[in-house]
């Protein structure tokens, strides 16, 4: 019975994705829940599993293709467990499937391109099958080679998601590797060996270390260029930024918060939090300040529906944290940030950082934000004009805190640690006065951090 495996429902609002990798080949026997493709959606990469075990009869997609929810990925012939070939016997079966090579495989000699004239007359009749005389290791090796050649000829890669991810991290092209694993599968050791060989080649011939593949490089009227396909996540970011720029009249207010006392409290308390496995940063205090200020200024936590002429006030506060990853910008929200304590927020930030490093964000992890916060200070810089993540109506950017001379209330000048803040807001809904009052309240909390520690 033939079964079509389709792109499943990917969650609210996600209706398509790009094929990042095809994990199976035609003729493969796959298990239930085995990954068949890697799909790149708006801001996450997901592995689509097969809901059925069986034999792959046709692959309907290719790497780089955009597919919608419900599109057919592969055709599968359902096979009962008893009908599936044992994994250990897969190699002889693959050899039997290539009759043109059978005489060659029945001989222990590596080649038979010329007949042996000194053949003893003790075998007057040709042997119909010499399988009993062939070592299983020889058959398995030849079968693995045949599968690897078949995969190479069809452009399919036999490598798991972890190996693919590792190869991308170290810059290895899996299409140039012959797998040594079962069935020609590429292993992590194969990738490491490719890295070692590349390093040796670079040392031996530093002038010509990498050969350009077709389409990797070209020239224009002024010199060499390189053309790369824009990843799905970058296309999504571009579309979202264009939508924000075209529909949202943005205004940005700039101000500074004196965080000298906050930093003193953070430094004196840091060791206690480390003992609990918590990394306490100034970002935790800023998030709490924003969350509490949003309680008093719900307009900046709202969204605008121009089509129906409505303002949508949200009774929950989910602060999206902009994270710069290798794949691009993602904004996972801290849900219920106004109900979280400083330690809770610190733990949430640690989890977000771990997910960013391992690229393990699920689609739902990136949805539901009501207000965004971006930390430019971790990289460097002071002020900026952040783009609003529509349909939100405001975003706050924090720059790098630095010591500055400040005139105090007694007219004395003192060196104070100042945190630069840039608040962008949608002027269709938020007026300058409302934005200024909100930012003043955020600054008030930052300059009196004891209020944050005592807040529920």
MOCOR-V973097 format. One record per residue. N is the residue number from 1. RES is the residue in one letter. PSI is psi in whole degrees, -180 to 180 (999 if undefined). OMEGA is omega in radians with two decimals (* if undefined). BURIAL is 1 if it has 16 or more other ideal C-beta (glycine too) atoms within 10 Angstrom, else 0. Layout:
{{N RES PSI OMEGA BURIAL} {N RES PSI OMEGA BURIAL}}
//
This chain:
{{1 X 129 -3.13 0} {2 X 135 -3.12 0} {3 X 137 3.06 0} {4 X 123 3.09 0} {5 X 122 -3.02 1} {6 X 166 3.06 1} {7 X 120 -3.09 1} {8 X 173 3.03 0} {9 X 124 -3.03 0} {10 X 5 -3.14 1} {11 X 170 -3.06 1} {12 X 123 3.03 0} {13 X -10 -3.14 0} {14 X 114 -3.08 1} {15 X -1 -3.14 0} {16 X 172 3.10 1} {17 X 172 3.12 1} {18 X 140 3.08 1} {19 X 113 3.14 1} {20 X -38 3.11 1} {21 X 148 2.99 1} {22 X 122 -2.96 1} {23 X -5 -3.12 1} {24 X 167 3.09 1} {25 X 160 3.11 1} {26 X 135 -3.08 0} {27 X -11 3.12 0} {28 X 144 2.95 1} {29 X 124 -3.09 1} {30 X 156 3.13 1} {31 X 163 3.02 0} {32 X 139 -3.14 0} {33 X 8 3.04 0} {34 X 139 -3.14 0} {35 X 137 -3.14 1} {36 X -33 3.06 1} {37 X 155 2.93 1} {38 X 126 -3.04 1} {39 X 127 3.11 1} {40 X 115 3.11 1} {41 X -163 -3.06 1} {42 X -50 -3.05 1} {43 X 21 3.13 1} {44 X 152 3.05 1} {45 X 126 -3.10 1} {46 X 146 3.05 1} {47 X 123 -3.11 0} {48 X 119 -3.13 1} {49 X 160 3.05 1} {50 X 128 3.12 1} {51 X -1 -3.03 0} {52 X 142 3.01 1} {53 X 152 3.11 1} {54 X -166 -3.12 1} {55 X 130 3.13 1} {56 X 119 -3.14 1} {57 X -26 3.13 0} {58 X 140 3.04 0} {59 X 125 -3.01 1} {60 X -3 -3.07 0} {61 X 167 3.08 1} {62 X 163 -3.11 0} {63 X 134 3.14 0} {64 X -13 -3.10 0} {65 X 140 3.03 0} {66 X 132 -3.12 0} {67 X 145 3.12 1} {68 X 162 3.04 0} {69 X 130 -3.11 0} {70 X -10 3.12 0} {71 X 146 -3.11 1} {72 X 128 3.12 0} {73 X -54 3.14 1} {74 X 160 2.96 1} {75 X 139 -3.01 1} {76 X 135 3.02 1} {77 X 114 -3.11 0} {78 X 132 -3.11 0} {79 X 130 3.09 1} {80 X 151 -3.13 0} {81 X -35 -3.12 0} {82 X -23 -3.12 0} {83 X -16 -3.13 0} {84 X 137 3.13 0} {85 X 138 3.08 0} {86 X 143 -3.08 0} {87 X -35 -3.13 0} {88 X -25 -3.12 0} {89 X 7 -3.11 0} {90 X -32 -3.10 1} {91 X -50 3.09 1} {92 X -36 -3.13 1} {93 X -39 -3.14 0} {94 X -35 3.11 1} {95 X -41 -3.13 1} {96 X -25 -3.12 0} {97 X -5 3.13 0} {98 X 80 -3.04 0} {99 X -27 -3.12 0} {100 X -23 -3.12 0} {101 X -3 -3.06 0} {102 X -47 3.13 0} {103 X -37 -3.13 0} {104 X -39 -3.10 0} {105 X -18 -3.11 1} {106 X -5 -3.14 1} {107 X 142 3.11 0} {108 X -19 -3.13 0} {109 X 148 -3.13 0} {110 X -31 -3.14 0} {111 X 158 3.08 0} {112 X 34 -3.08 0} {113 X -27 3.09 0} {114 X 140 -3.14 0} {115 X 153 3.11 0} {116 X 114 -3.12 0} {117 X -25 -3.07 0} {118 X 32 -3.13 0} {119 X 126 3.11 0} {120 X 144 -3.09 0} {121 X 10 -3.10 0} {122 X -10 3.07 0} {123 X 80 -3.08 0} {124 X -25 -3.10 0} {125 X 143 3.11 0} {126 X 138 -3.14 0} {127 X 127 -3.13 0} {128 X -34 -3.13 0} {129 X 129 -3.13 0} {130 X 24 -3.10 0} {131 X -38 -3.12 0} {132 X -24 -3.09 0} {133 X -6 -3.10 0} {134 X 133 3.13 1} {135 X 140 3.11 0} {136 X -35 -3.13 0} {137 X -37 3.14 0} {138 X -45 3.12 0} {139 X -45 -3.11 1} {140 X -41 -3.14 1} {141 X -44 3.13 0} {142 X -39 3.13 1} {143 X -44 3.12 1} {144 X -42 3.12 1} {145 X -42 3.14 0} {146 X -42 3.12 1} {147 X -42 3.13 1} {148 X -41 3.11 1} {149 X -39 3.12 0} {150 X -43 3.12 1} {151 X -40 3.14 1} {152 X -39 -3.11 1} {153 X -28 -3.14 0} {154 X -6 3.13 0} {155 X 7 -3.13 0} {156 X 149 -3.13 1} {157 X 130 3.06 1} {158 X 90 3.14 1} {159 X 140 -3.14 1} {160 X 165 -3.12 1} {161 X -39 -3.12 0} {162 X -41 3.12 0} {163 X -42 3.13 1} {164 X -44 -3.14 1} {165 X -42 3.13 0} {166 X -40 3.13 1} {167 X -39 3.11 1} {168 X -38 -3.11 1} {169 X -37 -3.10 0} {170 X 1 3.05 0} {171 X 37 3.14 0} {172 X 132 3.09 1} {173 X 111 -3.09 0} {174 X -23 3.13 1} {175 X -16 -3.12 0} {176 X 10 -3.11 0} {177 X 136 2.99 1} {178 X 119 -3.08 0} {179 X 144 3.09 1} {180 X 1 3.14 0} {181 X -176 -3.13 1} {182 X 130 3.12 1} {183 X 25 -3.13 1} {184 X 14 -3.09 1} {185 X 139 3.14 1} {186 X 129 -3.11 1} {187 X 171 3.09 1} {188 X -36 3.12 0} {189 X -35 3.08 0} {190 X -41 3.13 1} {191 X -43 3.12 1} {192 X -39 3.11 0} {193 X -38 3.09 0} {194 X -38 3.09 1} {195 X -43 3.13 0} {196 X -45 3.14 0} {197 X -39 3.12 0} {198 X -40 3.13 1} {199 X -41 3.12 0} {200 X -41 3.13 0} {201 X -37 3.13 0} {202 X -38 3.13 0} {203 X -36 -3.11 0} {204 X -36 -3.09 0} {205 X 76 -3.06 0} {206 X -21 -3.10 0} {207 X -31 -3.07 0} {208 X 79 -3.05 0} {209 X -34 -3.07 0} {210 X 131 3.07 0} {211 X 133 -3.14 0} {212 X 130 3.03 0} {213 X 167 -3.13 0} {214 X 132 3.09 0} {215 X -6 -3.11 0} {216 X -30 -3.10 0} {217 X 154 3.11 0} {218 X -170 3.10 0} {219 X 154 2.95 0} {220 X -163 -3.05 0} {221 X -17 -3.04 0} {222 X -12 3.12 0} {223 X -169 -3.09 0} {224 X 146 3.04 0} {225 X 165 3.06 0} {226 X 130 -3.11 0} {227 X 126 3.13 0} {228 X 149 3.08 0} {229 X 135 3.12 0} {230 X 123 -3.14 0} {231 X 158 3.14 0} {232 X -43 -3.09 1} {233 X -37 3.13 1} {234 X -37 3.09 0} {235 X -38 3.12 0} {236 X -44 3.11 1} {237 X -43 -3.13 1} {238 X -44 -3.14 0} {239 X -40 3.14 0} {240 X -41 3.13 1} {241 X -39 3.11 0} {242 X -41 3.11 0} {243 X -43 3.14 0} {244 X -45 -3.09 1} {245 X -37 -3.05 0} {246 X -27 -3.02 0} {247 X -17 -2.98 0} {248 X 111 3.05 1} {249 X 102 -2.98 0} {250 X 139 3.01 1} {251 X 145 -3.13 0} {252 X 128 3.03 1} {253 X 140 3.13 1} {254 X 141 3.10 0} {255 X 175 3.12 1} {256 X 147 3.06 1} {257 X 134 3.08 1} {258 X 105 -3.07 1} {259 X 26 3.13 1} {260 X -48 -3.13 1} {261 X -39 3.11 0} {262 X -44 -3.14 1} {263 X -36 3.10 1} {264 X -45 3.12 0} {265 X -41 -3.12 1} {266 X -43 -3.12 1} {267 X -39 -3.12 0} {268 X -24 -3.11 0} {269 X -10 -2.99 0} {270 X -42 -3.10 0} {271 X -39 3.13 0} {272 X -39 3.14 0} {273 X -37 3.11 1} {274 X -37 3.11 0} {275 X -26 3.10 0} {276 X 6 -3.12 0} {277 X 25 -3.09 0} {278 X 129 3.05 1} {279 X 110 -3.07 0} {280 X 116 3.12 1} {281 X 166 3.10 1} {282 X -21 3.12 1} {283 X -35 3.12 1} {284 X -41 3.11 1} {285 X -39 -3.13 1} {286 X -43 3.13 1} {287 X -44 3.12 1} {288 X -40 3.12 1} {289 X -45 3.14 1} {290 X -44 -3.11 1} {291 X -42 -3.14 1} {292 X -37 3.11 1} {293 X -33 3.12 1} {294 X -27 3.06 1} {295 X -40 -3.09 0} {296 X -17 -3.09 0} {297 X 70 -3.05 1} {298 X -18 -3.13 0} {299 X -35 -3.13 1} {300 X -6 3.07 1} {301 X 6 -3.06 1} {302 X -177 2.99 1} {303 X 164 -3.06 1} {304 X 135 3.10 1} {305 X 92 -3.07 0} {306 X -33 -3.09 0} {307 X -41 -3.12 0} {308 X 2 3.13 0} {309 X 46 -3.05 0} {310 X 151 2.94 0} {311 X 127 -3.10 0} {312 X 107 3.11 0} {313 X 130 3.14 0} {314 X 133 3.12 0} {315 X 13 3.07 0} {316 X 155 -3.10 0} {317 X 108 3.10 1} {318 X 109 -3.06 1} {319 X 116 3.12 1} {320 X 133 -3.13 1} {321 X 112 3.14 1} {322 X 127 -3.10 1} {323 X 128 3.12 1} {324 X 107 -3.14 0} {325 X 172 3.11 0} {326 X -31 -3.11 0} {327 X -16 -3.11 1} {328 X -172 -3.07 1} {329 X 130 3.01 1} {330 X 153 -3.07 1} {331 X 74 3.09 1} {332 X 136 -3.11 1} {333 X 147 2.90 1} {334 X 108 -3.04 1} {335 X 136 -3.13 1} {336 X 39 -3.06 0} {337 X -30 -3.13 1} {338 X -20 3.13 1} {339 X -1 -3.09 0} {340 X 146 3.02 1} {341 X 171 3.10 0} {342 X -46 3.09 1} {343 X -39 3.11 0} {344 X -44 3.14 1} {345 X -41 3.13 1} {346 X -41 3.09 1} {347 X -41 3.12 1} {348 X -40 3.10 1} {349 X -38 3.10 1} {350 X -42 3.13 0} {351 X -41 3.11 0} {352 X -42 3.13 1} {353 X -41 3.12 0} {354 X -43 3.11 0} {355 X -36 3.13 1} {356 X -41 -3.13 1} {357 X -38 -3.09 0} {358 X -2 -3.14 0} {359 X 50 -3.09 0} {360 X 28 3.08 0} {361 X 129 2.95 1} {362 X 162 -3.10 0} {363 X -42 -3.11 1} {364 X -22 3.12 0} {365 X -16 -3.03 1} {366 X 13 -3.06 1} {367 X 158 3.00 1} {368 X 8 3.14 0} {369 X 148 3.11 1} {370 X -17 -3.13 1} {371 X 139 -3.08 1} {372 X 151 3.13 1} {373 X 128 -3.10 1} {374 X 134 -3.10 1} {375 X 93 3.09 1} {376 X -22 -3.07 1} {377 X -25 3.13 1} {378 X -25 3.14 0} {379 X -39 -3.10 0} {380 X 156 -3.12 0} {381 X 163 -3.09 0} {382 X -75 -3.08 1} {383 X 158 3.08 1} {384 X 179 3.09 1} {385 X 79 -3.04 0} {386 X 146 3.10 1} {387 X 138 -3.11 1} {388 X 136 3.12 1} {389 X 81 -3.11 1} {390 X 144 0.24 1} {391 X 10 3.01 1} {392 X 165 -3.09 1} {393 X 2 -3.14 1} {394 X 154 3.07 1} {395 X 139 3.13 1} {396 X 128 3.09 1} {397 X 134 3.11 1} {398 X 133 3.10 1} {399 X -171 -3.12 1} {400 X 127 3.09 0} {401 X 140 -3.14 1} {402 X 153 3.13 0} {403 X 134 -3.13 0} {404 X 153 3.04 0} {405 X 127 -3.08 0} {406 X 136 3.06 0} {407 X 117 -3.09 0} {408 X 177 -3.10 0} {409 X -29 3.14 0} {410 X 16 3.13 0} {411 X 10 3.04 0} {412 X 149 3.11 0} {413 X 130 -3.12 0} {414 X 153 3.06 0} {415 X 119 -3.11 0} {416 X 148 3.10 1} {417 X 115 -3.04 1} {418 X 134 3.13 1} {419 X 117 3.13 1} {420 X 136 -3.10 1} {421 X 138 3.10 1} {422 X 115 -3.11 1} {423 X 114 3.02 1} {424 X 141 -3.12 1} {425 X 157 -3.13 1} {426 X 111 -3.04 1} {427 X -9 3.04 0} {428 X -31 -3.07 0} {429 X -35 -3.03 1} {430 X 124 3.07 1} {431 X 165 -3.10 0} {432 X -38 3.14 0} {433 X -43 3.13 0} {434 X -41 3.13 0} {435 X -42 -3.13 1} {436 X -41 3.13 0} {437 X -40 3.10 0} {438 X -48 -3.11 1} {439 X -36 3.08 1} {440 X -38 3.13 0} {441 X -40 3.07 1} {442 X -46 3.14 1} {443 X -38 3.11 1} {444 X -42 3.10 0} {445 X -42 -3.12 1} {446 X -32 -3.11 1} {447 X -7 3.04 1} {448 X 68 -2.98 0} {449 X -20 3.12 1} {450 X -29 3.09 0} {451 X -33 3.13 0} {452 X -39 -3.11 1} {453 X -28 -3.13 0} {454 X -11 -3.08 0} {455 X 148 3.11 0} {456 X 999 * 0}}
//
